[in-house]
């Protein structure tokens, strides 16, 4: 069975959509998002059934690509190589300069750090689709990047073999100085991004595997900012909101 049709509990579906369980119950009764029922009467959903709602959202459109069976995304969002990404990031930087003023460079360089990390740490190791998904909306003040690479846990396990889960790896990548050439750039690049969030320039949502960090503009990162999610992605996905 395709993973898009695997059954999700109402709690898992609510977690993926970012709504409450009671909201899903109301949507089911109203016919907005109808559930199937088990023999015991429990509501069940599939990722495919959630798609019409998710595809309207910039972040979730990228997240669906990172979760589903590998295929190249729409050409306008797909950066198969580093030069393609850097060229598109430069275009975005010019648009940001006109829209947000002097902080534009901090936003674009943070996006550049995360996009280049994808290429740095997956070179010759892409599990299926190489490159990254890169999309933005200046009017919505959002930037999203995603890859289907190894993810932070496998990257850091090259130098910290004892790492067991995605949440621990994500926390280390954003907070600790990492030695060793391969993972070092990713870890320290993310610390640069974190500093810009803590200094109040933008908010960040970042997920790898089943671990998701949500850090609002001006907040200081603590472990409580990292949660385990019902959705699991390949590689990494980041949302900048400015």
The 8 nearest C-alpha neighbors of each residue, nearest first, counted from 0:
[[1, 2, 4, 5, 3, 6, 45, 68],
 [2, 0, 3, 4, 5, 68, 67, 47],
 [1, 3, 5, 4, 0, 67, 46, 68],
 [4, 2, 46, 47, 1, 5, 45, 67],
 [5, 3, 45, 2, 1, 47, 6, 46],
 [6, 4, 2, 45, 3, 7, 1, 0],
 [5, 7, 45, 44, 43, 4, 8, 46],
 [8, 6, 44, 43, 45, 11, 12, 9],
 [7, 9, 43, 11, 10, 12, 44, 42],
 [8, 10, 12, 11, 42, 43, 13, 20],
 [11, 9, 13, 8, 12, 20, 14, 7],
 [12, 10, 14, 8, 229, 13, 9, 7],
 [13, 11, 9, 15, 14, 10, 7, 8],
 [12, 14, 10, 18, 16, 11, 15, 20],
 [15, 13, 17, 11, 12, 16, 229, 10],
 [14, 16, 12, 13, 17, 230, 11, 229],
 [17, 15, 13, 14, 18, 12, 53, 49],
 [16, 18, 14, 15, 13, 19, 12, 20],
 [19, 17, 13, 16, 22, 14, 20, 23],
 [20, 18, 22, 21, 13, 23, 17, 14],
 [19, 21, 23, 22, 13, 10, 24, 9],
 [20, 22, 24, 19, 23, 25, 18, 26],
 [23, 21, 25, 19, 24, 20, 26, 18],
 [24, 22, 26, 20, 21, 25, 27, 19],
 [23, 25, 21, 27, 22, 26, 28, 20],
 [26, 24, 22, 28, 27, 23, 29, 21],
 [27, 25, 31, 23, 29, 32, 24, 28],
 [26, 28, 33, 24, 30, 32, 25, 29],
 [27, 29, 25, 26, 30, 24, 33, 31],
 [30, 28, 26, 27, 31, 25, 32, 33],
 [29, 31, 27, 33, 28, 32, 26, 25],
 [32, 30, 26, 29, 27, 33, 28, 25],
 [33, 31, 27, 26, 30, 34, 23, 49],
 [32, 34, 27, 30, 31, 35, 26, 28],
 [35, 33, 43, 42, 44, 27, 36, 32],
 [34, 36, 43, 42, 44, 33, 37, 41],
 [37, 35, 42, 40, 41, 43, 34, 38],
 [36, 38, 40, 39, 41, 42, 35, 43],
 [39, 37, 40, 36, 41, 42, 35, 43],
 [38, 40, 37, 41, 36, 42, 43, 35],
 [39, 41, 37, 36, 38, 42, 35, 43],
 [42, 40, 37, 36, 39, 43, 38, 8],
 [41, 43, 36, 34, 35, 9, 40, 8],
 [42, 44, 8, 35, 34, 7, 36, 9],
 [45, 43, 7, 34, 6, 8, 35, 48],
 [46, 44, 4, 6, 48, 47, 7, 5],
 [45, 47, 3, 49, 48, 4, 50, 44],
 [46, 48, 3, 50, 45, 49, 4, 51],
 [47, 49, 45, 46, 50, 44, 51, 32],
 [50, 48, 46, 47, 52, 51, 53, 45],
 [49, 51, 53, 47, 52, 48, 54, 46],
 [52, 50, 54, 53, 49, 55, 48, 47],
 [53, 51, 50, 54, 49, 55, 56, 16],
 [52, 54, 50, 59, 55, 56, 51, 49],
 [53, 55, 60, 56, 51, 52, 50, 59],
 [56, 54, 53, 52, 57, 51, 60, 59],
 [55, 57, 59, 54, 58, 53, 60, 52],
 [58, 56, 60, 59, 55, 61, 143, 54],
 [59, 57, 61, 60, 56, 143, 62, 238],
 [60, 58, 62, 61, 56, 53, 57, 63],
 [59, 61, 54, 63, 57, 62, 58, 56],
 [62, 60, 64, 59, 58, 63, 145, 65],
 [61, 63, 59, 65, 64, 60, 66, 58],
 [64, 62, 66, 60, 65, 61, 59, 67],
 [63, 65, 61, 62, 66, 67, 60, 72],
 [64, 66, 62, 63, 232, 233, 147, 67],
 [67, 65, 232, 63, 64, 233, 62, 231],
 [68, 66, 64, 65, 63, 69, 3, 2],
 [67, 69, 70, 66, 64, 2, 65, 1],
 [68, 70, 67, 128, 127, 71, 64, 65],
 [71, 69, 72, 128, 68, 64, 127, 67],
 [70, 72, 128, 73, 69, 77, 74, 64],
 [73, 71, 77, 74, 70, 76, 64, 132],
 [72, 74, 75, 76, 77, 71, 132, 70],
 [75, 73, 77, 76, 72, 71, 78, 132],
 [74, 76, 73, 77, 134, 72, 78, 133],
 [77, 75, 133, 74, 134, 132, 73, 72],
 [78, 76, 132, 74, 72, 75, 131, 79],
 [77, 79, 84, 131, 83, 80, 130, 132],
 [78, 80, 130, 129, 77, 131, 83, 81],
 [81, 79, 83, 78, 82, 130, 84, 118],
 [80, 82, 84, 83, 85, 118, 115, 79],
 [83, 81, 85, 84, 80, 86, 78, 87],
 [84, 82, 86, 81, 78, 80, 85, 87],
 [85, 83, 81, 78, 87, 82, 86, 88],
 [84, 86, 88, 82, 87, 83, 81, 89],
 [87, 85, 89, 83, 84, 88, 82, 90],
 [88, 86, 90, 84, 89, 85, 91, 83],
 [87, 89, 85, 91, 90, 86, 84, 92],
 [90, 88, 92, 86, 87, 91, 85, 93],
 [91, 89, 87, 88, 93, 92, 86, 94],
 [90, 92, 88, 94, 89, 93, 95, 87],
 [93, 91, 89, 95, 90, 94, 107, 88],
 [94, 92, 96, 90, 95, 91, 89, 97],
 [93, 95, 91, 97, 92, 96, 98, 90],
 [96, 94, 98, 92, 103, 97, 93, 99],
 [95, 97, 103, 93, 100, 94, 98, 99],
 [96, 98, 95, 94, 99, 100, 93, 103],
 [99, 97, 95, 96, 100, 94, 137, 103],
 [100, 98, 95, 96, 103, 97, 102, 101],
 [99, 101, 96, 102, 103, 98, 97, 95],
 [100, 102, 103, 99, 96, 104, 105, 95],
 [103, 101, 105, 104, 100, 99, 106, 200],
 [104, 102, 96, 106, 95, 101, 105, 100],
 [103, 105, 107, 106, 102, 108, 92, 101],
 [106, 104, 108, 102, 103, 107, 109, 195],
 [105, 107, 109, 103, 104, 108, 110, 102],
 [106, 108, 110, 104, 109, 92, 105, 111],
 [109, 107, 111, 105, 110, 106, 104, 112],
 [110, 108, 112, 106, 111, 192, 107, 105],
 [111, 109, 107, 113, 108, 112, 114, 106],
 [110, 112, 108, 114, 109, 113, 115, 107],
 [113, 111, 109, 115, 110, 114, 188, 108],
 [114, 112, 116, 110, 111, 115, 109, 117],
 [115, 113, 111, 116, 117, 112, 110, 144],
 [114, 116, 118, 117, 112, 113, 111, 119],
 [117, 115, 119, 113, 114, 118, 185, 120],
 [116, 118, 115, 114, 119, 120, 121, 146],
 [117, 119, 115, 116, 121, 120, 122, 81],
 [120, 118, 116, 117, 121, 122, 115, 185],
 [121, 119, 118, 117, 122, 116, 181, 154],
 [120, 122, 124, 125, 118, 148, 119, 123],
 [123, 121, 124, 118, 120, 119, 125, 117],
 [122, 124, 125, 121, 120, 129, 126, 118],
 [125, 123, 121, 122, 126, 148, 149, 120],
 [124, 126, 148, 121, 129, 127, 123, 128],
 [127, 125, 124, 148, 128, 149, 147, 129],
 [126, 128, 125, 69, 129, 147, 148, 70],
 [127, 129, 69, 125, 147, 70, 71, 130],
 [130, 128, 125, 79, 127, 131, 147, 148],
 [129, 131, 79, 78, 80, 146, 128, 118],
 [132, 130, 146, 78, 145, 77, 133, 79],
 [131, 133, 77, 145, 144, 76, 78, 146],
 [134, 132, 144, 76, 143, 131, 77, 145],
 [135, 133, 76, 143, 142, 144, 132, 136],
 [134, 136, 142, 141, 143, 137, 133, 140],
 [135, 137, 139, 141, 138, 140, 142, 134],
 [136, 138, 140, 139, 135, 141, 95, 94],
 [137, 139, 140, 136, 141, 98, 135, 95],
 [138, 140, 136, 137, 141, 135, 240, 142],
 [141, 139, 137, 138, 241, 240, 136, 142],
 [140, 142, 240, 136, 139, 135, 239, 137],
 [143, 141, 135, 239, 238, 134, 136, 240],
 [142, 144, 238, 134, 237, 133, 58, 135],
 [145, 143, 133, 237, 132, 236, 134, 238],
 [146, 144, 236, 132, 131, 235, 237, 61],
 [145, 147, 131, 234, 148, 235, 132, 236],
 [148, 146, 234, 233, 65, 128, 235, 149],
 [147, 149, 234, 125, 146, 150, 121, 126],
 [148, 150, 234, 153, 154, 121, 151, 147],
 [151, 149, 234, 148, 235, 152, 207, 153],
 [150, 152, 154, 153, 155, 168, 207, 169],
 [153, 151, 168, 155, 154, 165, 150, 156],
 [154, 152, 156, 155, 151, 150, 149, 157],
 [155, 153, 151, 152, 156, 157, 182, 150],
 [156, 154, 157, 152, 153, 158, 182, 159],
 [157, 155, 160, 159, 153, 158, 154, 152],
 [158, 156, 155, 154, 159, 160, 153, 182],
 [157, 159, 156, 155, 160, 179, 182, 178],
 [160, 158, 156, 161, 155, 157, 162, 154],
 [161, 159, 156, 162, 158, 157, 155, 163],
 [160, 162, 159, 163, 156, 158, 164, 155],
 [163, 161, 160, 159, 156, 164, 168, 167],
 [164, 162, 161, 165, 167, 152, 168, 160],
 [165, 163, 166, 167, 162, 168, 152, 210],
 [164, 166, 168, 210, 152, 167, 208, 169],
 [167, 165, 210, 169, 168, 164, 170, 225],
 [168, 166, 170, 169, 165, 164, 171, 162],
 [169, 167, 165, 171, 152, 166, 170, 172],
 [168, 170, 166, 172, 167, 171, 165, 173],
 [169, 171, 167, 173, 168, 172, 174, 166],
 [172, 170, 175, 168, 174, 173, 169, 167],
 [171, 173, 186, 169, 170, 174, 168, 175],
 [172, 174, 190, 170, 171, 189, 186, 175],
 [173, 175, 171, 172, 170, 190, 176, 186],
 [176, 174, 171, 177, 172, 173, 186, 170],
 [175, 177, 178, 187, 174, 186, 183, 172],
 [178, 176, 183, 175, 186, 179, 182, 187],
 [179, 177, 183, 176, 180, 182, 158, 181],
 [178, 180, 183, 181, 182, 158, 177, 157],
 [181, 179, 183, 182, 178, 184, 177, 158],
 [180, 182, 183, 179, 120, 184, 154, 185],
 [181, 183, 185, 184, 155, 180, 154, 179],
 [184, 182, 186, 180, 177, 185, 178, 179],
 [183, 185, 187, 186, 182, 188, 181, 180],
 [184, 186, 188, 182, 183, 116, 187, 189],
 [187, 185, 172, 183, 189, 188, 184, 173],
 [186, 188, 190, 184, 189, 185, 183, 191],
 [189, 187, 185, 191, 190, 186, 184, 112],
 [188, 190, 192, 191, 186, 187, 173, 193],
 [189, 191, 193, 187, 173, 192, 188, 194],
 [192, 190, 188, 194, 189, 193, 187, 195],
 [191, 193, 189, 195, 190, 109, 194, 196],
 [194, 192, 190, 196, 195, 191, 189, 197],
 [195, 193, 197, 191, 196, 192, 198, 190],
 [194, 196, 198, 192, 193, 197, 200, 199],
 [195, 197, 193, 216, 199, 201, 198, 194],
 [196, 198, 217, 194, 218, 199, 195, 219],
 [199, 197, 195, 196, 217, 200, 194, 216],
 [198, 200, 217, 216, 196, 197, 201, 195],
 [199, 201, 196, 195, 198, 216, 241, 102],
 [202, 200, 241, 216, 196, 240, 199, 239],
 [203, 201, 216, 215, 240, 196, 239, 214],
 [204, 202, 239, 214, 238, 213, 205, 215],
 [203, 205, 213, 238, 212, 237, 214, 239],
 [206, 204, 237, 212, 211, 236, 203, 238],
 [207, 205, 211, 236, 210, 235, 212, 237],
 [206, 208, 235, 210, 234, 150, 209, 232],
 [207, 209, 232, 231, 210, 165, 233, 206],
 [208, 210, 231, 228, 227, 207, 230, 165],
 [211, 209, 227, 166, 165, 207, 206, 208],
 [210, 212, 206, 226, 225, 205, 227, 213],
 [211, 213, 225, 205, 204, 224, 206, 214],
 [212, 214, 204, 224, 203, 211, 215, 205],
 [215, 213, 203, 202, 218, 212, 204, 224],
 [216, 214, 202, 218, 217, 203, 213, 196],
 [215, 217, 202, 199, 201, 196, 218, 197],
 [216, 218, 199, 197, 198, 196, 215, 219],
 [219, 217, 197, 215, 216, 214, 220, 196],
 [220, 218, 197, 221, 217, 214, 196, 193],
 [219, 221, 218, 224, 214, 222, 197, 193],
 [220, 222, 223, 224, 219, 225, 170, 174],
 [221, 223, 224, 225, 170, 220, 226, 166],
 [224, 222, 225, 221, 226, 220, 212, 213],
 [223, 225, 222, 212, 221, 213, 220, 214],
 [226, 224, 212, 223, 211, 222, 210, 166],
 [227, 225, 211, 210, 228, 212, 224, 223],
 [226, 228, 210, 209, 211, 229, 225, 166],
 [229, 227, 209, 230, 210, 226, 211, 14],
 [228, 230, 11, 14, 15, 231, 209, 227],
 [229, 231, 228, 15, 209, 232, 11, 14],
 [232, 230, 209, 208, 229, 66, 233, 228],
 [233, 231, 66, 208, 65, 234, 207, 230],
 [232, 234, 147, 65, 66, 208, 148, 235],
 [233, 235, 150, 148, 147, 149, 146, 207],
 [236, 234, 207, 146, 145, 206, 150, 233],
 [235, 237, 145, 206, 144, 205, 146, 207],
 [238, 236, 205, 144, 143, 204, 145, 206],
 [237, 239, 143, 204, 203, 142, 205, 240],
 [238, 240, 203, 142, 141, 202, 143, 241],
 [241, 239, 141, 202, 201, 140, 203, 238],
 [240, 201, 140, 202, 239, 141, 200, 106]]
